[in-house]
Amino acid sequence: MSTCMEMQRPREPGSTRLVLALALAGFLSGLIIISIYEATLPTITANKARELREAVFQVLPGVRRMQALRYDNGMLITHTGRADDNTLYAGYGKANRFIGYAIPGEGPGFQDTIKLLYGYLPDQRRIVGMAILDSRETPGLGDKIYKDAEFVANFDHLSVDPQIVTMKKGTKSAPNEIDAITGATISSKAVVRIINQTRTRWEERLPPAGNEPAYAAAGEAKKKDTEDKKIRGDRRE
């Protein structure tokens, strides 16, 4: 009887078959993930570009148009490719008059890397706005670097000379000082450190006042102007 039952017991699959099955499942899963990524990539890229453009308008008051510039061979040139560490953004007002630069920067925070953008007027040597582009700082504390309107307002009219300094909240007294966030001093200092380091890096790269890059050609300007007007309209809504 026992011999008969042993003969009817199903044979377990071999190790080779299991490996092949797992490999096939992994391949199919990877294929699905890649397909979803490729399908959503254009939307993700467009959203990031839009968020960046809105941030430029936010940190440079009065800007009506913008264009990406890249530092290359000792000069700033119009850039239409992928942004990198040598890319910044120039903002222009009425009649394509240059207003200032929106400069990206990043560095370590308390939890992870902080990415930000700040508006800089080189002729006045002051910062006129700051926006956090990406941050994973502690919810309820470190995330106040972009949720606390009072902290963000520190950067609306801020001197960069000799450098920006973080002070205990309520004690700032000089035009180059900001009030830190109570309970999030490390994150506050991280923002200031990133801006100071980024500004130092760009200090010798920016052309002297009066020699800023002109806005793009008329055809390109018209295209960008349409996009910019749409953004301003969305923001008003």
N, C-alpha and C positions, 0 to 999 in steps of 0.2 A: 504493500500500500504506500509506504513511504517512498519507495522507488518511483512509483507512478506519479506522486505529487511533485517530486523533484524534477521529473521530466516535463511536467506541465508548467512549472514556474517560469515566468518570462525572463529572458536573458537581459541583464543590465547592459546599457550602452557602454561601449568602450571609451577610453579616455580621448582617443583621437576624434571620435564623433562629438563628444562634449566640447572639445576645443574648437572644432569647426563651427558648431552651433553658436558658441559664444562669440566667435570671430564674426560670424554673419550678423548676429544681433548688434554687435558693436558697430559694424560697418553701416548697417541700416540706420542706426541711431545717429551716427555721425553725419550720414547723408541728409537726414531730416533736419538736423541742427544747422548744417551749412546752408541748406535750401532756405530755411526760415531766415537765417542771418542775411543772406544775399537778397531776399525779398524785402526785408525791412531796412536794409542799409541806406537806400536812397532817402527814405523818410527820416531816419535817425540823423543822417548827414544834414538834411535840409533844416531840421529842427535845431540842431546845434548851431548852424550858420545863422539862423534867425535869432536865437538866444544871444549869440555873440553881438550881432548887429544892434539888438535892443540894448545890450549892456553898454555899447559904445555911446549910444544916444543918452543913456542914463548918466554916465560919468563925465560927459562933455556937454554941459548945458549950452543950448543955442545952436547945436550942430544940426545941419539939414542934410548933409551928405557925408559919406565916408569912403575911404579906400584903403586897402591893405598895402603896406610897404614892407620891403625886405632890405636889410642891410647886406650889401654885397659889394665887394671890391672897394670899400671905403666910402660908399654912398648909399642913399636910400632910393630904391627904385620901386615902381608899381609892381605889385605881386598878385598873381591870379592863381597860383598853385597852392599846395598844402601848406598851412602855417607851421612854423617851427620856432626855435628859440631866437631866431633873427628877424621875426615878424612883429610889426606893430601896426597901429591903425591911425590914420590922419583924419581929423574931422574938419569939415568946412561949413561955413555959414552962408549968408546971402552973397550972391555974386561969386560964389566959390571962394570966398575969403577964408584963408586958413585960420582955424581957431586953436587947435591943440592936438596933442597925441593921446590916444588911448593905448596904454602899454600893459601887456599881459605879464604876469609874474607867478611863480609858484615856489613852494618850499614846504618843509615839514611843519606840521602843527602839533597839537597835543596827541591826536589820534592817528592822523594820516596826512597825506599831502593836501595843502590848501592851494587852490588855483584862484587867482583874482585878476581884476582889471582895474586900472586907475587912470583918471584923466589928468593930464599934465599940460600946463601952459608954460612953455620954456622961456618966453620973454618975461614973464612975471615970476618964474621960478616957484610956482606953487601948484599944489594938487587941488582939483576942484570936484572930485568925486571918486568913489570906490565901490566896486561891486564884486561879490564873491561868485565865481563861476562854478566851483566845485569844492565841497567840503564834507568831511565825515566827522566833524568835531562832536563832542558829547552833547546829546539832546538836552535842552534845558539850560545848558551852561555855555559850552564852546560854540554852539550853533547861533549864539547871540551876535557873533561877528557879522551876521547878515540879517538876523531877525530883530536886533535891537536898533531901532531907528536913531536913538541918541548916539550910539557908538558909530554908526555909519555916517552920521552928520559931522563927526570929527574931521572927515576928509573933504568937506565941502569948500573949505578955504584954509588950506594948510601949507605953511612954508616948508620948504625942503632943506633950508640952510640952518645950521651946518648939516644936520640930519634930523629926521623925525624921532621924537623921544616919547616913550610911553610913561605916563604918570599915574599915580593912584587916583582913582575916580574922585573928581571934585577939586583936584589940586593943580590942574594945568593952568599956566599963567603966561606962557610964551606962544607966539604964532606957529612954532614948530613942534608943539606938544599936543598929545591927545590924552583923553581920559580912558583908562583901561576899564574893562568890564569886571565888576566885582564877582569873584568866584570863577572867572575865566581869564585870569591874568596871562597864562601861558599862551592861550589862543590869541589874545589881544596883541601880545608882544610878537607873536609869530607873523601876524599881518604886517606890523610895522617893519619887522626884520626883512620880510619879503620885498616890501616896497623900497626900503633903503638899499638893499642889495641890487635889485633890478634897476633902480635909478642910477646907481653908481656904474653899472654895466653899460647903460645907454648914454651916460653923460658925455663921453667923447664921440659918440656916434651921431648925435643929432646935429644938424647943420645950424649955423648961427641964425639969430632972429633976422627975418627978412629974406632968408634963402630956403624956406621950407618948400617941399615938393608941391608942385601945382596939381590941381585936380586932373583927373583923366580926360581923354579926348571927348569931344561933344557926343559922339554916338554912345560911348560907354557911359558917359555921365547921364544921358537921358535914361538909359536902362536902370542905372542905380537910383536915379532920382525917383522913378516910379516905385521901386521897392521901398525906398525910404519913406515916401508919402504914405504908402500902405501901412507901414509900421506905425507912423505917427497917428494915422487914423485909428488903428487898432488900439493904441494906447489911450487915446481920448475916449474910446468907447468903454 
